[in-house]
Amino acid sequence: MLIAGFPAGAWGTNCYLVAPAAGEECVIIDPGHQAAQGVEEALRKHRLKPVAVVLTHGHIDHVASVVPVCGAHDVPAWIHPADRYMMSDPEKALGRSIGAQLLGELTVGEPDDVKELTDGSTLDLAGLEFTVAHAPGHTKGSVTFRLPETNDIPSVFFSGDLLFAGSIGRTDLPGGDHAEILESLARVCLPLDDSTVVLSGHGPQTSIGRERATNPYLREVAQAQYGPGTGTPAPRRGM
């Protein structure tokens, strides 16, 4: 399997291109702010043909390049219906203090073909199977995508802004909810195998095992289910 990732734009949002191998079809995950050029460079480098864009949530730092990327390659974008409005109205999604700063710089709107994600569904795209999990808390429509373990390759978990190395997504923007994100961590992340590779919306690669042992938020929800303990929350990330 080929996964090409790069941080894009002012917020260093990770954009991923996922394919069975070089020279094949691919899926693009979260082409955010100023990501279009990086996407084109990765497509050329690995000789990939995109078949879809999939979005972990609707914040502008994850979707700002959806229209040009989808338009250039005539592919659909997949997003949870609860976050769909954010593509056309980022100010409502972020609050006036943040959104107003962006509106003069960005062209917002939906691509021509938008498809909606549902919890527990499987997307068969580019010869790969992405399992979708609805994981609200950072936004109402946040989702994660998981590729199954195959042969000697561990499962890969695209966590968006649900789970980061050492932290979780912020919950102080419209639609955010701290109790909800903890429930999502418990329901979506805790059942995953320790070997699962975590590729998040911001920051470095990690694993479920590492986060289970060291991430104070994941430890908090694990302790709530399996026993008492303590942990000091780390600063949260994401727009």
C-alpha positions in Angstrom: 0.0 0.0 0.0 1.1 3.5 -0.8 0.3 6.4 1.5 1.7 9.8 0.6 1.1 12.6 3.1 2.1 16.2 3.5 1.2 19.1 5.8 -0.5 22.0 4.0 -1.4 25.6 4.5 -1.3 27.9 7.5 -2.5 25.2 9.9 -0.2 22.4 8.7 -3.2 20.2 8.0 -2.2 16.7 6.9 -3.4 15.7 3.5 -3.1 12.1 2.4 -3.1 10.2 -0.9 -3.8 6.5 -0.4 -3.4 3.8 -3.1 -2.8 0.1 -3.4 0.6 1.0 -5.1 2.3 3.5 -7.3 0.7 3.9 -10.7 -2.8 3.0 -9.6 -6.0 4.8 -8.5 -6.0 6.7 -5.2 -8.2 8.4 -2.7 -7.4 11.9 -1.4 -8.1 12.6 2.3 -8.6 16.2 3.5 -7.2 18.5 0.8 -7.2 21.6 3.0 -5.8 25.1 2.9 -3.2 25.5 0.0 -3.1 21.7 -0.6 -3.9 21.7 -4.3 -0.4 22.1 -5.5 0.9 19.4 -3.1 -1.8 17.0 -4.3 -0.8 17.5 -7.9 2.9 17.0 -7.1 2.2 13.8 -5.3 -0.1 12.5 -8.1 2.7 13.1 -10.6 5.4 11.7 -8.4 3.6 8.4 -7.8 1.7 8.3 -11.1 -1.7 8.2 -9.3 -5.2 8.7 -10.6 -7.7 10.0 -8.0 -11.2 8.5 -7.8 -12.5 10.4 -4.8 -11.9 12.9 -2.1 -13.0 11.9 1.4 -13.2 14.4 4.3 -12.8 13.8 8.0 -14.8 16.9 8.8 -15.8 20.2 7.4 -13.4 22.8 8.9 -11.9 25.0 6.3 -8.3 23.9 7.1 -9.4 20.4 5.9 -11.7 21.3 2.9 -10.4 24.5 1.4 -8.9 22.8 -1.7 -11.8 20.4 -2.3 -13.4 22.4 -5.1 -10.2 22.8 -7.2 -9.0 19.2 -6.6 -12.4 17.6 -7.3 -12.9 19.9 -10.3 -9.5 19.2 -11.8 -10.0 15.4 -11.7 -13.9 15.2 -12.0 -14.2 13.2 -8.8 -16.8 13.3 -5.9 -16.2 14.5 -2.4 -17.5 12.5 0.5 -18.5 14.2 3.8 -20.8 13.6 6.8 -24.1 15.4 6.3 -23.8 17.2 9.7 -20.7 19.0 8.4 -21.7 19.5 4.8 -22.8 23.2 5.3 -19.3 24.1 6.4 -18.0 23.9 2.8 -20.2 26.8 1.9 -20.3 28.6 5.2 -17.0 28.4 7.0 -17.7 31.5 9.1 -20.7 29.7 10.7 -18.6 26.7 11.3 -15.7 28.5 13.0 -17.3 31.5 14.6 -17.1 35.1 13.4 -13.7 35.9 15.0 -11.9 33.2 12.9 -14.2 32.9 9.9 -14.2 36.6 9.0 -10.4 36.5 8.7 -10.6 33.8 6.1 -13.4 34.9 3.8 -11.4 37.4 1.8 -8.7 34.8 1.0 -10.7 31.7 0.2 -13.2 30.7 -2.4 -15.8 28.6 -0.6 -18.5 26.3 -1.9 -19.2 22.7 -2.8 -17.8 20.6 -5.6 -20.2 19.5 -8.3 -20.6 16.0 -6.8 -21.0 15.6 -3.1 -21.8 12.3 -1.4 -22.7 11.8 2.2 -21.0 9.5 4.7 -22.8 7.2 7.2 -21.5 5.6 10.4 -20.4 2.0 9.9 -20.4 2.1 6.2 -17.6 0.8 4.0 -16.3 2.8 1.0 -14.9 0.6 -1.7 -12.6 3.1 -3.5 -9.4 2.6 -5.5 -9.3 -1.1 -4.6 -9.3 -0.3 -0.9 -11.9 -0.7 1.8 -12.3 2.3 4.1 -14.5 1.7 7.2 -16.3 4.9 8.3 -16.9 5.7 11.9 -18.9 8.8 13.0 -16.9 10.4 15.7 -18.5 13.7 16.8 -16.9 16.0 19.4 -14.6 18.2 17.4 -17.5 18.9 15.0 -20.9 17.3 14.8 -20.0 15.5 11.6 -16.5 14.4 12.3 -15.6 10.9 11.0 -12.6 8.6 10.9 -11.5 6.2 8.2 -9.9 2.8 8.8 -8.2 0.4 6.5 -8.1 -3.2 7.6 -5.0 -5.2 8.5 -3.8 -7.1 5.4 -1.0 -9.7 5.4 1.8 -8.2 7.4 0.5 -4.6 7.1 -1.2 -3.3 10.2 -4.5 -1.5 10.1 -4.3 2.2 9.3 -6.6 4.7 11.1 -7.1 8.2 9.6 -8.3 10.0 12.8 -8.9 13.5 11.5 -9.0 15.8 14.4 -10.4 13.2 16.8 -7.0 11.9 18.0 -3.5 13.3 17.7 -0.1 12.1 19.0 -0.4 13.1 22.7 -3.7 15.0 22.4 -7.1 15.4 20.8 -9.0 18.0 18.8 -10.3 21.2 20.3 -14.0 21.4 21.3 -14.5 25.2 21.8 -15.7 26.0 18.2 -19.3 25.8 17.1 -20.5 22.1 17.2 -17.7 21.1 19.5 -18.5 19.1 22.7 -15.9 17.8 25.2 -18.1 15.1 26.6 -19.0 14.0 23.0 -15.3 13.8 21.9 -14.5 11.6 25.0 -17.4 9.3 24.1 -16.1 9.1 20.5 -12.6 8.3 21.8 -14.0 5.5 23.9 -16.3 4.1 21.2 -14.0 4.5 18.1 -10.4 4.3 19.4 -10.3 2.1 22.4 -11.5 -1.1 20.6 -8.7 -0.8 18.0 -5.6 -3.0 18.2 -2.4 -1.5 19.7 -0.6 -2.1 16.3 -3.0 0.2 14.5 -1.2 3.1 12.8 -2.7 6.5 13.5 -2.5 9.1 10.8 -4.1 12.3 12.1 -5.2 15.6 10.8 -2.3 17.4 12.4 1.1 16.3 13.7 3.2 13.2 13.4 2.2 9.5 12.9 1.5 7.5 16.0 -0.1 4.2 17.0 -3.1 3.2 19.2 -0.8 1.4 21.5 1.4 4.4 22.1 -1.6 6.7 22.6 -3.3 4.2 24.9 -0.2 4.3 27.1 0.7 8.0 27.0 -2.2 10.1 25.7 -3.9 11.6 28.7 -7.3 11.9 27.1 -7.3 8.3 25.8 -6.1 7.2 29.2 -8.9 9.1 30.8 -11.6 7.3 28.8 -9.8 3.9 29.3 -9.6 4.4 33.0 -13.3 5.4 33.1 -14.1 2.0 31.5 -11.4 -0.2 33.0 -10.2 1.3 36.3 -9.1 4.5 38.1 -6.0 6.5 37.3 -4.7 10.1 36.7 -3.5 12.1 33.8 -2.8 15.7 32.9 -4.5 16.9 29.7 -2.2 18.3 27.0 -3.0 21.3 24.8 -5.5 20.4 22.1 -5.0 21.0 18.4 -6.9 21.6 15.2 -8.8 24.6 13.9 
